[in-house]
Amino acid sequence: MLKNLEKKECEFILKHNYIGHMGYVYANKPYVIPITYYFSTNKIICYSGEGHKISALRMHPHVCLEVAEIDTINHWQSVLVHGTYEELNGSNARAMLHEFSLGIKDIVMNKEHKDLNFISEFSAKIDKNDIPIIFQINIEEITGKMRRK
């Protein structure tokens, strides 16, 4: 049976996961990449080094994030978030990065029973000389589906 998820069910899935697939457009082509994220009320917090993704998001701020929990072909649920990219700076960026790291540590501890100490243990490594770009996806819409057979 295929079923639409309620908003609270979608938020539950977002809150209890930390890896999703982000979609964006660059040079009139769609791209989908895996990304570490943290769901906080009405926003998704992320960080990245300078590069293709950040350049694309600065030009075209509309973005989506898909998060799925798949057990089998007949037992899965997925959420799709549509929103806009917003780059953060200064103390606001530091506060969001702090919320991101604490939130991810909790999810990993509860889900995988691992105690992490450093951001590099659960997210893509950024070169030591790079300053991370902290950004959020301001959520405009959340939809979800599930299948149970």
C-alpha positions as CSV (number, residue, x, y, z in Angstrom):
1,M,0.0,0.0,0.0
2,L,1.3,3.4,-1.0
3,K,0.5,6.3,1.4
4,N,1.2,10.0,1.6
5,L,2.9,11.0,4.9
6,E,1.6,13.6,7.2
7,K,3.9,16.6,7.9
8,K,4.7,15.3,11.4
9,E,5.7,11.9,9.9
10,C,8.0,13.7,7.4
11,E,9.6,15.8,10.1
12,F,10.2,12.6,12.2
13,I,12.1,11.0,9.3
14,L,14.1,14.3,8.8
15,K,14.9,14.5,12.5
16,H,16.2,10.9,12.8
17,N,18.5,10.9,9.8
18,Y,21.5,12.9,8.7
19,I,22.3,11.9,5.1
20,G,20.2,12.9,2.2
21,H,20.4,13.7,-1.5
22,M,20.4,17.3,-2.5
23,G,19.2,18.4,-5.9
24,Y,20.1,21.7,-7.6
25,V,20.7,23.2,-11.0
26,Y,23.9,24.2,-12.6
27,A,24.4,25.3,-16.3
28,N,20.8,24.2,-17.0
29,K,21.5,20.6,-15.8
30,P,20.1,19.0,-12.7
31,Y,22.6,17.5,-10.2
32,V,21.9,15.3,-7.2
33,I,24.6,14.7,-4.6
34,P,24.7,13.0,-1.2
35,I,25.0,15.5,1.7
36,T,25.2,15.5,5.5
37,Y,22.4,17.6,6.9
38,Y,20.7,18.5,10.2
39,F,17.0,19.2,10.4
40,S,16.0,22.1,12.7
41,T,12.6,23.7,12.8
42,N,11.7,25.0,9.3
43,K,15.3,24.7,8.0
44,I,18.0,22.2,7.0
45,I,21.5,23.1,8.2
46,C,24.5,22.0,6.0
47,Y,28.1,23.0,5.4
48,S,30.5,22.6,2.5
49,G,33.8,23.8,1.0
50,E,33.9,26.2,-1.9
51,G,33.2,24.4,-5.2
52,H,30.7,23.4,-7.8
53,K,27.7,23.0,-5.4
54,I,28.2,26.4,-3.7
55,S,28.7,28.2,-7.0
56,A,25.5,26.7,-8.4
57,L,23.5,27.4,-5.2
58,R,24.6,31.1,-5.2
59,M,23.3,31.4,-8.8
60,H,20.2,29.3,-8.4
61,P,19.0,29.2,-4.8
62,H,16.1,26.8,-5.3
63,V,17.0,23.4,-3.9
64,C,15.5,20.1,-2.8
65,L,16.6,17.4,-0.4
66,E,15.4,13.8,-0.5
67,V,15.8,11.5,2.6
68,A,14.8,7.9,2.3
69,E,14.6,4.9,4.7
70,I,14.5,1.8,2.5
71,D,14.3,-1.7,4.0
72,T,13.0,-3.5,0.9
73,I,11.3,-2.7,-2.4
74,N,8.0,-3.1,-0.6
75,H,8.9,-1.4,2.7
76,W,10.2,2.1,2.5
77,Q,9.5,5.8,3.2
78,S,10.9,8.9,1.7
79,V,10.6,12.7,2.2
80,L,11.2,15.5,-0.2
81,V,11.9,19.0,1.0
82,H,11.8,22.0,-1.4
83,G,13.3,25.2,-0.3
84,T,15.8,28.0,-0.9
85,Y,19.6,28.2,-0.2
86,E,20.7,30.8,2.3
87,E,24.4,31.3,3.1
88,L,25.2,32.2,6.7
89,N,28.0,34.3,8.0
90,G,29.6,35.4,11.2
91,S,28.2,34.5,14.6
92,N,25.0,33.1,13.0
93,A,27.1,30.7,10.9
94,R,29.1,29.6,14.0
95,A,25.9,29.1,16.0
96,M,24.3,27.0,13.1
97,L,27.5,24.9,12.8
98,H,27.4,24.2,16.5
99,E,23.8,23.2,16.3
100,F,24.6,21.0,13.3
101,S,27.5,19.2,15.0
102,L,25.6,18.6,18.3
103,G,22.5,17.4,16.5
104,I,24.4,15.0,14.2
105,K,26.3,13.6,17.2
106,D,23.0,12.8,18.9
107,I,21.5,11.2,15.8
108,V,24.6,9.0,15.3
109,M,24.8,8.1,18.9
110,N,21.1,7.0,19.0
111,K,21.0,5.4,15.6
112,E,24.5,3.8,15.2
113,H,25.6,3.8,18.9
114,K,28.9,5.6,18.0
115,D,30.3,8.5,20.1
116,L,31.8,11.1,17.8
117,N,34.1,13.9,18.8
118,F,34.9,15.8,15.6
119,I,32.8,17.0,12.7
120,S,35.2,15.3,10.3
121,E,34.0,11.9,11.7
122,F,30.5,12.3,10.3
123,S,30.8,14.7,7.4
124,A,32.9,15.2,4.3
125,K,36.3,16.5,5.0
126,I,37.2,20.0,4.1
127,D,40.8,20.9,3.4
128,K,42.5,22.4,6.5
129,N,43.0,25.7,4.7
130,D,39.4,26.0,3.6
131,I,36.9,28.0,5.5
132,P,33.6,26.0,5.5
133,I,30.5,27.6,3.9
134,I,27.7,27.2,6.4
135,F,24.2,27.3,4.8
136,Q,20.7,26.5,5.4
137,I,17.8,25.4,3.2
138,N,14.8,27.5,4.2
139,I,11.9,25.0,3.9
140,E,9.0,25.9,1.7
141,E,7.3,22.5,1.3
142,I,7.7,19.0,2.7
143,T,6.1,16.0,1.2
144,G,6.5,12.3,1.8
145,K,5.4,8.8,0.8
146,M,5.6,5.4,2.2
147,R,5.0,1.8,1.0
148,R,4.2,-1.1,3.2
149,K,3.2,-4.4,1.8
